[in-house]
Amino acid sequence: MHDVEVVLSRPLARFAGNTTKLVVRGDTFTGVLSEVYAQHPSLRRQVSDADGALLPFVNVYVGADNIRDLGPGEVPVPPCTTVLIMTAVAGG
């Protein structure tokens, strides 16, 4: 396992003590997300549903790749990769 930088969008940061950057240990997306939830449990309801699936309006990037484009199964998070978790922004 290695350190992973997790960047939260400003709306999600309020559920993480108003911080937009976290460092957690992990080597898979599921492991990283579990560590984020362990540090900031109130983020879970903002990011995932009761079954642990990402909410439809939450976008997650592992490096430059959208997590939804990486296919089913466990997604590896290589060393020196940033994970970005953000809520979708609507406008008109």
C-alpha positions as CSV (number, residue, x, y, z in Angstrom):
1,M,0.0,0.0,0.0
2,H,1.1,3.5,-0.7
3,D,0.1,7.1,0.1
4,V,-2.6,8.5,-2.3
5,E,-3.7,12.1,-2.5
6,V,-7.4,12.5,-2.6
7,V,-8.8,15.9,-3.7
8,L,-12.4,16.8,-2.8
9,S,-14.5,19.4,-4.5
10,R,-15.4,22.4,-2.3
11,P,-19.1,21.2,-1.7
12,L,-17.7,17.8,-0.4
13,A,-15.0,19.4,1.7
14,R,-17.6,20.6,4.3
15,F,-18.1,17.0,5.2
16,A,-14.4,16.5,5.7
17,G,-13.6,19.3,8.1
18,N,-13.5,21.9,5.3
19,T,-10.3,20.3,3.8
20,T,-10.0,19.7,0.1
21,K,-7.0,17.5,0.2
22,L,-6.5,14.2,2.1
23,V,-3.7,11.7,2.1
24,V,-4.7,8.1,2.7
25,R,-3.1,4.7,2.2
26,G,-4.3,2.3,-0.5
27,D,-3.6,0.7,-3.8
28,T,-7.1,0.2,-5.1
29,F,-10.0,2.6,-5.5
30,T,-12.1,0.7,-3.0
31,G,-9.3,0.7,-0.5
32,V,-8.7,4.4,-0.9
33,L,-12.4,5.2,-0.6
34,S,-12.6,3.0,2.6
35,E,-9.8,5.0,4.1
36,V,-11.5,8.3,3.2
37,Y,-14.7,7.1,4.9
38,A,-12.7,6.0,7.9
39,Q,-11.2,9.5,8.3
40,H,-14.5,11.3,7.5
41,P,-17.5,9.1,7.9
42,S,-20.0,11.8,7.0
43,L,-18.6,11.8,3.4
44,R,-20.1,8.3,2.8
45,R,-23.7,9.5,2.5
46,Q,-22.6,12.3,0.1
47,V,-20.6,10.0,-2.2
48,S,-22.1,6.5,-2.1
49,D,-25.6,4.9,-1.8
50,A,-26.5,2.3,0.9
51,D,-24.9,-0.5,-1.3
52,G,-21.7,1.4,-1.7
53,A,-22.2,2.4,-5.3
54,L,-21.2,5.9,-6.3
55,L,-24.1,8.3,-6.4
56,P,-25.0,9.3,-10.0
57,F,-24.1,13.0,-9.5
58,V,-20.6,12.2,-8.1
59,N,-17.7,12.2,-10.5
60,V,-14.5,10.4,-9.6
61,Y,-11.2,10.5,-11.4
62,V,-8.2,8.2,-10.8
63,G,-5.5,10.3,-12.4
64,A,-7.1,11.6,-15.6
65,D,-9.5,8.7,-16.0
66,N,-13.2,8.8,-15.0
67,I,-13.8,5.8,-12.8
68,R,-17.0,5.0,-14.7
69,D,-14.9,4.6,-17.9
70,L,-12.4,2.1,-16.3
71,G,-14.9,-0.8,-16.5
72,P,-16.2,-3.2,-13.9
73,G,-14.1,-4.7,-11.1
74,E,-11.5,-3.3,-8.8
75,V,-9.6,-0.2,-10.2
76,P,-5.9,0.0,-9.2
77,V,-4.5,3.3,-8.0
78,P,-0.8,3.5,-8.9
79,P,1.7,5.3,-6.7
80,C,1.8,9.1,-7.3
81,T,-1.8,9.1,-8.6
82,T,-4.3,11.7,-7.4
83,V,-8.0,10.7,-6.9
84,L,-10.4,13.5,-7.5
85,I,-13.9,13.2,-6.0
86,M,-16.4,15.9,-7.0
87,T,-20.1,16.6,-7.3
88,A,-21.5,17.3,-10.7
89,V,-22.1,21.0,-11.4
90,A,-25.4,22.0,-13.1
91,G,-25.9,25.2,-14.8
92,G,-28.1,26.8,-17.4
